[in-house]
Amino acid sequence: MDSTDILISIRRIVRSINLESKKIQKQFGVSIPQILCLGFLSRSTGYHASQNELKHYLNLNASTVTGIVKRLEQKGLVARLPRSGDKRVSQIILTSQGDELLKRIPPLLHEQLEEKLVSLDPAELSDIENSLEKLVSLLNIGSVEASPFLSGMTDLESQEE
């Protein structure tokens, strides 16, 4: 494999993430970060969480999470409820409509990848990790914040969210 083959492989990964994101948006009307938010709520006790918990889970800034929650609320997929005892803090709760949507969405690319990665031999996994760390270093992008999820979200989209 030469440098051109490596660049083509990286481009395939990036393109696949972007295509999945567009397909999901078109087919289900939600973005990958919105799906991740719904998924987190569906796994949370009582199907609810604070916006701060969502922020930490998604590894996004507060204003981006506010936009995600606002759009989900407008679509009827989540609701905001004031926390008893402290009305300044609201709980974001998954609605039945949000739960139904989640059940219709197929496994995302990152979920498929995670499933395959955990089945790898530890040495193979270490090789992949070392190679990716080397690429990050070569590109000098180690300080770029990144969610642990493949979202296909561009900088412009994250500002709009």
SVG drawing of the C-alpha trace seen along z (x, -y; Angstrom):
<svg xmlns="http://www.w3.org/2000/svg" viewBox="-45 -29 49 41">
<polyline fill="none" stroke="black" stroke-width="0.4" points="0.0,0.0 1.4,-3.4 0.5,-6.9 -2.2,-7.3 -3.9,-4.1 -3.9,-5.4 -5.4,-8.7 -8.1,-6.8 -8.9,-4.6 -9.3,-7.7 -11.5,-9.4 -13.7,-6.3 -14.2,-6.4 -15.0,-10.1 -17.3,-9.8 -19.1,-6.8 -19.8,-8.8 -21.1,-11.8 -23.3,-9.6 -24.7,-7.8 -25.5,-11.2 -27.3,-12.5 -29.2,-9.2 -30.4,-9.2 -31.3,-12.9 -33.3,-12.4 -35.0,-9.1 -35.8,-9.9 -35.5,-13.7 -32.9,-13.7 -29.1,-14.2 -26.7,-11.6 -26.1,-13.8 -29.8,-14.0 -30.0,-10.2 -27.2,-9.9 -29.0,-12.2 -32.2,-10.1 -30.2,-6.9 -28.6,-8.2 -32.1,-9.2 -33.4,-5.7 -30.7,-4.1 -31.0,-6.5 -32.9,-5.7 -36.4,-7.0 -35.6,-8.0 -34.4,-11.4 -31.2,-13.3 -30.0,-16.8 -28.6,-18.9 -25.3,-18.8 -25.3,-15.0 -26.1,-15.1 -23.3,-17.6 -20.7,-15.3 -22.0,-12.1 -21.9,-13.8 -18.7,-15.6 -20.1,-18.8 -20.3,-22.3 -23.4,-23.6 -24.8,-25.8 -24.6,-22.9 -26.5,-20.6 -29.0,-23.3 -29.7,-23.4 -29.9,-19.6 -32.4,-19.5 -34.4,-22.4 -34.8,-20.7 -35.7,-17.4 -38.3,-19.2 -39.8,-21.0 -40.2,-17.5 -41.9,-16.1 -39.1,-13.6 -38.1,-14.9 -39.8,-17.2 -38.3,-19.5 -39.6,-19.2 -38.6,-21.4 -36.6,-19.5 -38.6,-19.3 -36.9,-21.4 -34.9,-23.5 -36.9,-25.0 -33.8,-26.6 -32.7,-23.1 -34.8,-21.1 -34.8,-17.4 -34.8,-16.3 -37.1,-13.3 -37.6,-10.9 -41.2,-11.0 -42.9,-7.9 -42.6,-9.4 -38.8,-9.7 -38.6,-6.1 -40.6,-4.8 -38.3,-6.7 -35.2,-5.1 -36.7,-1.7 -36.9,-2.3 -33.4,-3.6 -30.9,-0.9 -27.6,-0.4 -25.3,-3.4 -21.8,-3.0 -20.1,-3.7 -22.1,-1.0 -21.3,1.5 -17.6,0.6 -17.6,0.8 -19.1,4.3 -16.4,5.4 -13.6,3.7 -14.4,5.4 -14.2,8.8 -10.6,8.2 -7.6,9.7 -6.0,7.2 -2.8,7.1 -4.9,6.2 -6.7,3.5 -3.5,2.1 -2.1,2.0 -5.1,0.1 -4.9,-2.4 -1.2,-3.0 -1.7,-3.6 -4.6,-6.0 -2.5,-7.9 0.3,-8.2 -2.1,-9.6 -3.4,-12.1 0.2,-13.1 1.2,-13.4 -1.8,-15.7 -1.1,-17.7 -4.7,-17.4 -4.3,-16.0 -5.8,-19.1 -9.0,-18.9 -12.0,-18.1 -13.8,-15.0 -16.8,-13.1 -16.3,-9.4 -19.0,-8.9 -18.9,-9.2 -21.4,-11.9 -20.7,-13.3 -21.5,-16.7 -19.6,-19.6 -18.5,-22.6 -21.3,-24.6 -23.9,-22.0 -22.6,-21.9 -23.0,-25.7 -26.5,-25.4 -27.4,-22.5"/>
</svg>
